[in-house]
């Protein structure tokens, strides 16, 4: 029977004195007292290379711990900022609710849409024909409250714009883009 000892002797990696040493058998239990538990490395005193390796591992562990703490603090700061922004939005919406309460000019019988651009999309508000004329002249205005567009008087519109200018659409007529068509025609008798 060829054993590992025989193979080591034949290869010249061990000598006869090492082969004749009595073998120590391990205990039958899953962990012995002489062997460290899994995951931990035993360190022999006086072993310089393993000491530096442990020092490197501890530096690496410290770096991971510092990174984890920095990421945790960043997550907490982001969460605090989100909560503060949400609270500020809530307070702003309460102020806007109080401002437009019983001051909207929207009517249930309104059936004429007035289209306009707001927040990069085409929106609409339903109004009566008279209100549409007033909107076009600039006698009344439109505000956005939680996705709904409301008709309001100019006084209310000015106060609303003071609190939330991003929620007041611009209804002023826009000049068309310059396509060069406003230049006079070239006379027929012009010679180049």
N, C-alpha and C positions, 0 to 999 in steps of 0.2 A: 504494500500500500504506500503510494507516494504521498508524503505529507508536505506541507508548506516548509517545514524545517528541512526536509531532504532537498527540496528545490532550492532553498536559500544556500544550503551547504554546497550543492553542486555548482551554483552560480558564483560562489566565492563571496557572497554577501554576508555570510555568517561563518563563525568558526566552531570547532568542536566544543569549546568550553561554554559557549552560549547555548549550544544544543543540549548539553547535559544539565543545565540549570533546571530545577524543578518548576513546572508550570503552576501558576496560581490560577485556580478556577474562580470564575465570578460566582457570586451568590445567585441563587435561583430567583430572587425577587426582581421586580421590574427596575428598581433603582438601588444601587448600592451606596453605601456611605462614602466610598472612596471615589465614586464617579459623580461629577456635578449633574444636576438636573438638566434636561434638555433646554436649549436656548441660552444657557449660561456657559461661559468659558472659564476653565480653571486657569489660574495664573500661578506659575511657580515663582517663588521668590528668587531674585537674582537673574531672572530672564529679562534682558534689556529689550529685545525685539518685541516681545509680547507687551511689555509696559508701554512702549511707544505706540503700539497698535491700539491698546486700550485708550491711550491719551487721544489718538486720532478719532477713535469712535466716540469718545466723550465730547470732543469738539464738534463732531458731526451731529451728535445728539443735541448739543446746545444750539447749533445752527438750526436744526429742524424745530426745536422748541421755540426759538426766537421767531422763526418764520410763522409757525402756527399761531403764536401770540399776536404777531403783527396782522395776520389775516383775520384773526378773531376780532381785534380792535377795529379793523377796517369794516368788517361786516356789521359790528355794533354801531359804528359811526354812520354807515349807510342806512341802517335801520332807523336810527334816531333822526336822520335827515328826512327820510320818508315820512315818519310819524309827524315831524314838525311841519312838513309841507302839507300833509293831509289835514292837520289841525288848522293851518293858515287858510287852506281852501274852504274848510268847513265854516270858519268864522267869516270869510269873505262871502260865502253863499248865504249865510244868515243875514249879513248886512244888506246884500242885494235883494233877498226876499222881503225884508222890511221896507226897503226903498220902493219896490214896485207893487207892494201889497195895495190893492184897491185903486191902483193908478194905471192899470193897463187899459188900452183902448181896443183890444181884440173883441170882436163881436161874434156871436154864435151864427148869425146869418151871413157871415162873410164867405164869399165863394170865388173871389177874384184873386188869383195868385200873383204875387210880386216877387220876381226872381232877382237874386243878387249873389255876389261871390263873398264868401266868408270862410276863413281858415282853409283856403286852397280848394274849396268845393263850391258848387252851385247850390244855394239854399233857396227856400221860399217861405213866405209868410202869406197867409190868407187875409184878405181885407175886403172892404166894400169898395165900389168904384170911387166914392168920394175920398176914402182913406188912401186909395192908390194915387189919386191926384195930389193929395196932401204930401204923401211920401215923395213923389217925384219932384214937388216944389221945395221940399225940405221943411215943411211945417210940422211934421211929426217924424219920429225916428224908430228904429228897430234895435232891440237888445236881445242877447242870447242869455237865457237862464236855464241851465241844466239841459241843454240840447233843444229847448223850445225857443222860438223866436216870437217876441212880444212887441206890440206897437205901444209906444209911450210918447208923452208930450216932450217938448224940447227941454223943459226945465228938469224933468226926471232923467232925460237922456244925458244932460251935462253932469248931473250928480253920479249917474251910473258910470259914465266915462272916467270920472275922477277915481272911482274905486277899482273898476275893471276895464281898462281901455281895450284889452284884447277881446272882450266879449261884445264890442260895439262894431257892427259891420259898417264899412264905408259905402254909402249909397250914392255918392257923388258920381255924375256921369264921367266916364273916362274918355280921354282923347284916343282916337284910333292910332295904332302904330304908324309911324311915318313910312309910307310905301312909295313916296316920290310922286304921287299923283297930284299933289297940290302945286306943282310947278306949271307955269304957263306953257301952252303948246309952242313948238318951234315953228317960226314962220316959214312958208313955202319958198320964199325968195332968198332965204339964207344960203350962201354958198360957203362951203368949208374950204 
